[in-house]
Amino acid sequence: MRDYRLNDDDAAVLARFTKLCRDEIAPRAKETERAGVFPAQNYARLVESGYLGMGHDEAFGGSGVPSPALSVLMQERLGAACASTYLATGASCGLFGLPISFFGSAAQKDRYLRPLLAGKLIGAFGLTEPHAGSDVQAMKTTAVKDGAGYRLNGEKLWITNAPCCDAAVVFAKTDPSANWQGVSLFIVDKGMKGFSQGPPLDKLGFRGSPTGSLVFQDCYVEETRRVGDEGMGFIMAMQTLEYGRIGIAALSIGIAAAALDEGTRYVKERTAFGKPLSKFQDVAFKLSDIATDIELARTLTIRAAEDKQKDGEARTLASMAKLFASEMCVRATDTVMQVMGANGYSEEFPVARLARDARLCPIGEGASAIQRMLIARDLFGE
Ligand SMILES: Cc1cc2nc3c(=O)[nH]c(=O)nc-3n(C[C@H](O)[C@H](O)[C@H](O)COP(=O)(O)OP(=O)(O)OC[C@H]3O[C@@H](n4cnc5c(N)ncnc54)[C@H](O)[C@@H]3O)c2cc1C
């Protein structure tokens, strides 16, 4: 694989992180999926490696901002080792932590970022609702002003870490008549009166990353729990989701690369009609196409991460990276399963798990249709 011109320090960080992923996290991936609970052991190891603190201020326990290429390659390595661990930690330190890091008050950063980045707090990001996924503005959760705070009512669904989180950022309408300008962001804690966390949902993949609901029934939140100004929630969501899209692209590359590694190893060993499968041109070309797609996706994702770091926004490139990488990883896992025959379909090999996990990538953090819509808007100058 190319080195993406990492400097010596970054190359050393990546080598150490790759070793952790390969030697400790990947061997636990099957067990993590079977256990179906938040991967706490991996979370703790990711604190020590500096991964959890990536992108967060060192003053609050973060490990600073890595170069775009290093950040994408580290996310890719974790995604390849254990996609469930990637999603659970990404929802906590990324989707929950980043809006607090970027838009929170000093008191909010102190209270939430320190334990979060020390691996002592699990966070969640509550945007999606039972009737509002792609159409974020259709959200029904409200935060109605009440004295020195707000009353929250509504339900968030399909929220990563919802069943096990200690705190969550939650988007709610403070002005239902104002469309996107009427959305604000709040932090809620486990155990608050009127706030309940639903049980884990049964789902196809990412079984080691619990997903569930956050329910609010007249839940009182003080004004100090609002992140940033009233009406800024939608902008905060979109800013955060741009990181999320680049992250899902990196995760997708990791899943595809893990499938390709497994497939490559397998077809060199498995024989049919007197020769290794790798000697059949049809098999070799299929894997060559996946290898090419992975390089393309990686280059595009690193470019999006570079723009995000340099300009504060990656917009269309983030959508393109997420769209291409996520659809590519579904094709890649399916193709590897095919060239491995029955063994690809067996739980003895990791490809079945990788294919289950891959299927979320074109759905979560903005479905493919939404990415195409954003790309088209840019194309037509809308
Ligand atoms: C495992 C998992 C973890 C998740 N974690 C989180 C989380 O932590 N926090 C959170 O807030 N959400 C989370 N989600 C929710 C996820 O972000 C949504 O599922 C996603 O945004 C899609 O929304 P939806 O499922 O409501 O699909 P819908 O909005 O109902 O869309 C369904 C399909 O309709 C089509 N469609 C929709 N709109 C358009 C359009 N404008 N043009 C063309 N076609 C369209 C597309 O094909 C789309 O795939 C998670 C979901 C899963 C499965």
The ligand as an SDF file (V2000), in Angstrom:
LIG
                    3D

 53 58  0  0  0  0  0  0  0  0999 V2000
  -26.7370    0.9170   12.8160 C   0  0  0  0  0  0  0  0  0  0  0  0
  -27.2240    2.3260   12.7130 C   0  0  0  0  0  0  0  0  0  0  0  0
  -26.6480    3.3080   13.5120 C   0  0  0  0  0  0  0  0  0  0  0  0
  -27.1340    4.6280   13.4570 C   0  0  0  0  0  0  0  0  0  0  0  0
  -26.6130    5.5740   14.3200 N   0  0  0  0  0  0  0  0  0  0  0  0
  -27.1700    6.8110   14.3670 C   0  0  0  0  0  0  0  0  0  0  0  0
  -26.7620    7.7560   15.3540 C   0  0  0  0  0  0  0  0  0  0  0  0
  -25.8440    7.5030   16.1500 O   0  0  0  0  0  0  0  0  0  0  0  0
  -27.4000    8.9540   15.4110 N   0  0  0  0  0  0  0  0  0  0  0  0
  -28.4090    9.2900   14.5420 C   0  0  0  0  0  0  0  0  0  0  0  0
  -28.9410   10.3940   14.6540 O   0  0  0  0  0  0  0  0  0  0  0  0
  -28.8110    8.4140   13.5720 N   0  0  0  0  0  0  0  0  0  0  0  0
  -28.2350    7.1880   13.4740 C   0  0  0  0  0  0  0  0  0  0  0  0
  -28.6520    6.2750   12.5340 N   0  0  0  0  0  0  0  0  0  0  0  0
  -29.7040    6.6510   11.6010 C   0  0  0  0  0  0  0  0  0  0  0  0
  -29.2090    6.9030   10.1920 C   0  0  0  0  0  0  0  0  0  0  0  0
  -28.4570    8.0910   10.1450 O   0  0  0  0  0  0  0  0  0  0  0  0
  -30.4370    6.9270    9.2860 C   0  0  0  0  0  0  0  0  0  0  0  0
  -30.8660    5.5930    9.1780 O   0  0  0  0  0  0  0  0  0  0  0  0
  -30.1470    7.5070    7.9170 C   0  0  0  0  0  0  0  0  0  0  0  0
  -29.9490    8.8900    7.9820 O   0  0  0  0  0  0  0  0  0  0  0  0
  -31.3000    7.2340    6.9360 C   0  0  0  0  0  0  0  0  0  0  0  0
  -32.5210    7.6280    7.4920 O   0  0  0  0  0  0  0  0  0  0  0  0
  -33.7600    6.6050    7.5210 P   0  0  0  0  0  0  0  0  0  0  0  0
  -33.2730    5.2900    8.0190 O   0  0  0  0  0  0  0  0  0  0  0  0
  -34.8740    7.2410    8.2640 O   0  0  0  0  0  0  0  0  0  0  0  0
  -34.1670    6.3960    6.0220 O   0  0  0  0  0  0  0  0  0  0  0  0
  -35.2290    7.2840    5.1880 P   0  0  0  0  0  0  0  0  0  0  0  0
  -35.0090    8.7190    5.4070 O   0  0  0  0  0  0  0  0  0  0  0  0
  -36.5770    6.7230    5.4290 O   0  0  0  0  0  0  0  0  0  0  0  0
  -34.7670    6.9260    3.7140 O   0  0  0  0  0  0  0  0  0  0  0  0
  -34.9370    5.6080    3.2040 C   0  0  0  0  0  0  0  0  0  0  0  0
  -34.5140    5.5930    1.7600 C   0  0  0  0  0  0  0  0  0  0  0  0
  -35.3730    6.4370    1.0230 O   0  0  0  0  0  0  0  0  0  0  0  0
  -34.6750    7.0270   -0.0490 C   0  0  0  0  0  0  0  0  0  0  0  0
  -34.7010    8.5060    0.0630 N   0  0  0  0  0  0  0  0  0  0  0  0
  -34.8950    9.2690    1.1730 C   0  0  0  0  0  0  0  0  0  0  0  0
  -34.8500   10.5600    0.8750 N   0  0  0  0  0  0  0  0  0  0  0  0
  -34.6170   10.6550   -0.4560 C   0  0  0  0  0  0  0  0  0  0  0  0
  -34.4460   11.7290   -1.3710 C   0  0  0  0  0  0  0  0  0  0  0  0
  -34.4940   13.0010   -0.9910 N   0  0  0  0  0  0  0  0  0  0  0  0
  -34.1940   11.4270   -2.6710 N   0  0  0  0  0  0  0  0  0  0  0  0
  -34.1300   10.1420   -3.0830 C   0  0  0  0  0  0  0  0  0  0  0  0
  -34.2810    9.0940   -2.2660 N   0  0  0  0  0  0  0  0  0  0  0  0
  -34.5190    9.3320   -0.9770 C   0  0  0  0  0  0  0  0  0  0  0  0
  -33.2450    6.4950    0.0120 C   0  0  0  0  0  0  0  0  0  0  0  0
  -33.1240    5.3480   -0.7930 O   0  0  0  0  0  0  0  0  0  0  0  0
  -33.1050    6.1170    1.4650 C   0  0  0  0  0  0  0  0  0  0  0  0
  -32.0900    5.1360    1.6520 O   0  0  0  0  0  0  0  0  0  0  0  0
  -28.1640    4.9570   12.5490 C   0  0  0  0  0  0  0  0  0  0  0  0
  -28.7200    3.9640   11.7120 C   0  0  0  0  0  0  0  0  0  0  0  0
  -28.2670    2.6680   11.7920 C   0  0  0  0  0  0  0  0  0  0  0  0
  -28.9140    1.6200   10.9030 C   0  0  0  0  0  0  0  0  0  0  0  0
  1  2  1  0
  2  3  1  0
  2 52  2  0
  3  4  2  0
  4  5  1  0
  4 50  1  0
  5  6  2  0
  6  7  1  0
  6 13  1  0
  7  8  2  0
  7  9  1  0
  9 10  1  0
 10 11  2  0
 10 12  1  0
 12 13  2  0
 13 14  1  0
 14 15  1  0
 14 50  1  0
 15 16  1  0
 16 17  1  0
 16 18  1  0
 18 19  1  0
 18 20  1  0
 20 21  1  0
 20 22  1  0
 22 23  1  0
 23 24  1  0
 24 25  2  0
 24 26  1  0
 24 27  1  0
 27 28  1  0
 28 29  2  0
 28 30  1  0
 28 31  1  0
 31 32  1  0
 32 33  1  0
 33 34  1  0
 33 48  1  0
 34 35  1  0
 35 36  1  0
 35 46  1  0
 36 37  1  0
 36 45  1  0
 37 38  2  0
 38 39  1  0
 39 40  1  0
 39 45  2  0
 40 41  1  0
 40 42  2  0
 42 43  1  0
 43 44  2  0
 44 45  1  0
 46 47  1  0
 46 48  1  0
 48 49  1  0
 50 51  2  0
 51 52  1  0
 52 53  1  0
M  END
$$$$
